[in-house]
Amino acid sequence: MESEFALTPARPQPRAEIAALSNVAHGAFDFGELERMGLRLDEIIDFSVNSNPFGPSPRLSEVLRSIVPDRYPDRECLALRRALAAQRQCSIDCVLVGNGAAELIWLVALAWLNPQRCALIIGPTFGEYARAAQMMGAAVRVWQAGPQRDFQIDMAEIEHLLAQDRPQVVFWCNPNNPTGVFIPDQVLYDLAGRHPATLFVIDQAYRRFVFDQPESLMAADALPPNALILRSMTKDYALAGLRLGYAIGRGEIIQALAAVQPPWSVNTAAQAAGLAALQDEAHLSRALERLALARRELMRDLLQAGLAARPSSTHFFLVEVGDAARFRRVLLQAGAQVRDCASFGLPAWARIATRRPEENKRLVEAVWRLWQT
Ligand SMILES: Cc1ncc(COP(=O)(O)O)c(C=O)c1O
């Protein structure tokens, strides 16, 4: 008797969902592109990533020197989870550490989504939510904010969609990348409370950068049972080359994510760097103060150079530039990389992240020069 698996085609093929996946554009350097353009990495200032531009804690270099590279990392990230649990006033069963917040997004999709389920995405936003959901064959609904209302989110419409579609998962980036729109934490937690059948994945990758609404580091136990908070230590502690993120939620949710996480995905250097970062919160606080000031100055100087930043609650913001691909290319040649927002469905917009004051000046000068060409 022929096996039920015998119908496979003559050549090995990936699943149909995988063939249909499209690439997601990201900020940060495209090493191949720089090579093709004959540009050197150290000649370019990167305004296309939204990380803390003041760099990691000075303690990091010493910590990295003590790493033992030939020993496997702690699979459970115990020390770091303990430190995070102490900070968030919860049990370590409510914390999962990931290889960047990006890994955690993929774990959510793996554990929660399949072709019979639906994910709701509040757009325009980070592309990995849709890609991870599509990878699992889930239906993807997107509610899209637009420039006519400064990308504000219509909460009544979202409430309606949640009730109508009853998605298994909603991905909500707060504050949102790329728009900088921020919904007060409690408003989202209340919304989650009214829709208990949906897992609310609240991606707070940039929460520390909402300058005028410092967070309370609310106790995890106070979260609604269907809420999962994602954090990117990559961003606030400036660890992009190491990759580090964590999730906070009820034990059952964390367990499901841990069940699908590849072993040892968080390397030893990242775990040690995360611990060192948590022990030097003063470094981050100083950086955030300087960044808030730098952002105000950059917005003012860009306005004088003819670029009006859209309102944003955080250090990155959108500017309308006409042809964003050209704008990016010309600035890149002048030594400043910004994010072309075409992949967010916004081909006339660029996203700019505030950097150190002296770097911001170089961007503003490049914009002045651009208008003269
Ligand atoms: C909204 C959002 N979430 C998650 C990530 C990924 O974070 P990490 O670098 O920690 O994987 C990014 C990175 O750009 C992001 O913009």
The ligand as a Tripos MOL2 file, in Angstrom:
@<TRIPOS>MOLECULE
LIG
   16    16     1     0     0
SMALL
NO_CHARGES

@<TRIPOS>ATOM
      1 C1          8.9370   47.1590   16.3240 C.3       1 LIG1
      2 C2         10.1200   46.2710   16.3520 C.ar      1 LIG1
      3 N1         10.0540   45.1260   17.0440 N.ar      1 LIG1
      4 C3         11.1030   44.2980   17.0860 C.ar      1 LIG1
      5 C4         12.2670   44.5900   16.4240 C.ar      1 LIG1
      6 C5         13.3960   43.6260   16.4970 C.3       1 LIG1
      7 O1         14.1110   43.8720   17.6480 O.3       1 LIG1
      8 P1         15.4600   43.0760   17.8970 P.3       1 LIG1
      9 O2         16.5300   43.8310   17.1820 O.co2     1 LIG1
     10 O3         15.6110   43.1050   19.3870 O.co2     1 LIG1
     11 O4         15.2640   41.7210   17.3600 O.co2     1 LIG1
     12 C6         12.3800   45.7620   15.6950 C.ar      1 LIG1
     13 C7         13.6170   46.0810   14.9690 C.2       1 LIG1
     14 O5         13.6990   46.8970   14.1240 O.2       1 LIG1
     15 C8         11.2660   46.6310   15.6520 C.ar      1 LIG1
     16 O6         11.3050   47.7660   14.9650 O.3       1 LIG1
@<TRIPOS>BOND
     1     1     2 1
     2     2     3 ar
     3     2    15 ar
     4     3     4 ar
     5     4     5 ar
     6     5     6 1
     7     5    12 ar
     8     6     7 1
     9     7     8 1
    10     8     9 2
    11     8    10 1
    12     8    11 1
    13    12    13 1
    14    12    15 ar
    15    13    14 2
    16    15    16 1
@<TRIPOS>SUBSTRUCTURE
     1 LIG1         1 GROUP 0 **** ****
